[in-house]
């Protein structure tokens, strides 16, 4: 003998399974069911993303360079050599004057020689700059679809394809 409550349970399970195969799922608590709508069109919606891109910008800068060593050492060495030469050239009291004149002239020549020359060159200078990069990408789809003869539109985050599952809620109109 089958208990009456068991028969009711079997009937309830079978009724739910048949209803689910129809593509609609009923929920008696909130008057909601699901169905399928035909997609008429799905238009991609583009968005723009802006990002700041840092980069280095380099260029050649002309510079003047000085070549040479220690001008003090050159001056002293030139004065010593000039003094020795002046001393060998002069005679008597003129020897002192020639030594002084040779030291002064030698110091000036040594100073100029030790400074070296100036020349132009280039030097690479770099600076940090930033530019704005814009990228277009699809942010969603404006979808037009038909459900039971009525046409609806929605923006979705994905392309639904040819069919779209819809949730239908029925409430009394007051």
Residue pairs with C-beta under 8 A, 6 or more apart in sequence:
19 25
19 26
23 34
23 35
23 36
24 33
24 34
24 35
25 33
25 34
26 32
26 33
27 33
30 169
31 169
31 170
31 171
32 167
32 168
32 169
32 170
33 167
33 168
34 165
34 166
34 167
34 168
35 147
35 148
35 165
35 166
35 168
36 163
36 164
36 165
36 166
37 145
37 146
37 147
37 152
37 163
37 164
37 165
37 166
38 145
38 146
38 147
38 162
38 163
38 164
39 143
39 144
39 145
39 160
39 161
39 162
39 163
39 164
40 144
40 145
40 146
40 151
41 143
41 144
42 141
42 142
42 143
42 144
42 156
42 159
42 160
43 141
43 142
43 143
44 138
44 140
44 141
44 159
45 138
45 139
45 140
45 141
45 142
45 155
46 136
46 137
46 138
46 139
47 136
47 137
47 138
47 139
48 134
48 135
48 136
49 134
49 135
49 136
49 137
50 132
50 133
50 134
51 132
51 133
51 135
52 130
52 131
52 132
52 133
53 130
53 131
53 132
53 133
54 128
54 129
54 130
55 128
55 129
55 130
55 131
56 126
56 127
56 128
56 129
57 126
57 127
57 128
57 129
58 124
58 125
58 126
58 127
59 124
59 125
59 126
60 122
60 123
60 124
60 125
61 122
61 123
61 124
61 125
62 120
62 121
62 122
62 123
63 120
63 121
63 122
63 123
64 118
64 119
64 120
64 121
65 118
65 119
65 120
65 121
66 115
66 116
66 117
66 118
67 116
67 117
67 118
67 119
68 114
68 115
68 116
68 117
69 114
69 116
70 114
71 111
71 114
71 115
73 114
74 110
74 111
74 112
74 113
74 114
74 115
75 107
75 108
75 110
75 111
75 114
76 107
76 110
77 110
77 114
78 106
78 107
78 108
78 109
78 110
78 111
78 113
78 114
79 103
79 104
79 106
79 107
79 110
80 103
80 106
81 106
81 110
82 102
82 103
82 104
82 105
82 106
82 107
82 109
82 110
83 99
83 100
83 102
83 103
83 106
84 102
85 102
85 106
86 95
86 98
86 99
86 100
86 101
86 102
86 103
86 105
86 106
87 95
87 98
87 99
87 102
89 98
89 102
90 96
90 97
90 98
90 99
140 155
140 156
140 157
141 155
141 156
141 157
141 158
141 159
141 160
142 153
142 154
142 155
143 153
143 154
143 155
143 156
143 160
143 164
144 151
144 152
144 153
145 151
145 152
145 153
145 154
145 160
145 164
145 166
146 152
147 166
147 168
